Amino acid sequence: MNAELDFRAIGSRIQKYRTDRRMTQEELSELIGTSQKYISRIEMGYHNIKLETISSIAKALDISIDSLVYGYDFTSDYAYNIILSEIRDMTPKQLEMLRENISTIKKFK
């Protein structure tokens, strides 16, 4: 799995989300229990970080793991447009099934 991940891109995304939240490397490092130097090296793409660390960082930054690993931004209109394009051609039966699934998903916050 690690061979497929772009750790420089992940590091850049971590830095972007961290700075968007006006959080220092020191503050992030304290939240996940590591050193500021380690966060710096992650952001520069020098470390092949473990999924556990990515998960901790995502939680500390209040974003999804997908946002860090793959760059998905589900907080923008882009995500809504993707979803809308997927459902445009659905049948009424499919739309009802989708509504039921959304209702179920919303129960798990």
C-alpha positions as CSV (number, residue, x, y, z in Angstrom):
1,M,0.0,0.0,0.0
2,N,2.7,2.5,0.9
3,A,4.2,2.3,-2.6
4,E,1.0,3.6,-4.1
5,L,0.8,6.7,-1.8
6,D,2.3,10.1,-2.7
7,F,3.7,11.1,0.7
8,R,4.8,14.5,-0.6
9,A,1.2,15.3,-1.6
10,I,-0.1,14.0,1.7
11,G,2.4,16.2,3.5
12,S,1.4,19.2,1.5
13,R,-2.3,18.5,2.3
14,I,-1.5,18.2,6.0
15,Q,0.3,21.5,5.9
16,K,-2.6,23.2,4.0
17,Y,-5.3,22.0,6.3
18,R,-3.2,22.8,9.4
19,T,-2.5,26.3,8.2
20,D,-6.1,26.8,7.1
21,R,-7.0,26.2,10.8
22,R,-4.2,28.6,12.0
23,M,-2.6,25.7,13.8
24,T,1.1,25.5,14.3
25,Q,3.2,22.4,13.8
26,E,3.8,22.4,17.5
27,E,0.1,22.4,18.3
28,L,-0.6,19.6,15.8
29,S,2.3,17.6,17.3
30,E,0.9,17.9,20.8
31,L,-2.6,16.8,19.6
32,I,-1.2,13.6,18.1
33,G,1.6,12.9,20.6
34,T,4.7,13.5,18.5
35,S,7.4,16.1,18.0
36,Q,7.1,19.3,15.9
37,K,10.2,18.1,14.0
38,Y,8.3,14.9,12.9
39,I,5.3,17.0,11.7
40,S,7.7,19.2,9.8
41,R,9.3,16.1,8.1
42,I,5.9,14.7,7.3
43,E,4.8,17.9,5.7
44,M,8.0,17.9,3.5
45,G,7.2,14.3,2.4
46,Y,10.3,12.9,4.1
47,H,8.4,10.2,6.0
48,N,6.3,7.3,4.8
49,I,3.8,7.8,7.6
50,K,1.7,4.9,8.9
51,L,-2.1,4.8,8.5
52,E,-2.4,5.2,12.2
53,T,-0.6,8.5,12.1
54,I,-2.6,9.7,9.1
55,S,-5.7,8.8,11.1
56,S,-4.6,10.8,14.1
57,I,-3.7,13.8,12.0
58,A,-7.0,13.7,10.2
59,K,-8.9,13.5,13.5
60,A,-6.8,16.4,14.9
61,L,-7.5,18.5,11.8
62,D,-11.2,17.4,11.8
63,I,-11.1,16.1,8.2
64,S,-11.5,12.8,6.5
65,I,-8.6,10.4,5.9
66,D,-9.6,10.6,2.2
67,S,-9.0,14.3,2.2
68,L,-5.4,13.8,3.3
69,V,-4.5,10.7,1.3
70,Y,-6.3,11.4,-2.0
71,G,-7.1,15.1,-1.8
72,Y,-10.9,14.8,-1.8
73,D,-12.5,17.9,-0.6
74,F,-16.0,17.1,0.6
75,T,-16.5,20.5,2.1
76,S,-16.8,22.3,-1.2
77,D,-19.3,22.6,-4.0
78,Y,-17.2,20.3,-6.0
79,A,-18.2,17.3,-3.9
80,Y,-21.9,18.2,-4.2
81,N,-21.6,18.6,-7.9
82,I,-20.0,15.1,-8.2
83,I,-22.9,13.6,-6.2
84,L,-25.5,15.5,-8.3
85,S,-24.0,14.3,-11.5
86,E,-24.2,10.7,-10.3
87,I,-27.9,10.9,-9.4
88,R,-29.2,12.9,-12.5
89,D,-30.0,9.8,-14.5
90,M,-31.3,7.6,-11.7
91,T,-34.7,6.0,-11.9
92,P,-37.3,6.9,-9.2
93,K,-36.7,3.5,-7.6
94,Q,-32.9,4.2,-7.4
95,L,-33.6,7.6,-6.0
96,E,-35.8,6.1,-3.3
97,M,-33.1,3.6,-2.4
98,L,-30.5,6.4,-2.3
99,R,-32.8,8.4,0.1
100,E,-33.1,5.4,2.4
101,N,-29.3,4.9,2.4
102,I,-28.7,8.5,3.2
103,S,-31.2,8.3,6.0
104,T,-29.3,5.3,7.4
105,I,-25.9,7.0,7.0
106,K,-27.0,10.1,8.8
107,K,-27.8,8.1,11.9
108,F,-24.0,7.4,12.3
109,K,-22.5,10.8,13.1
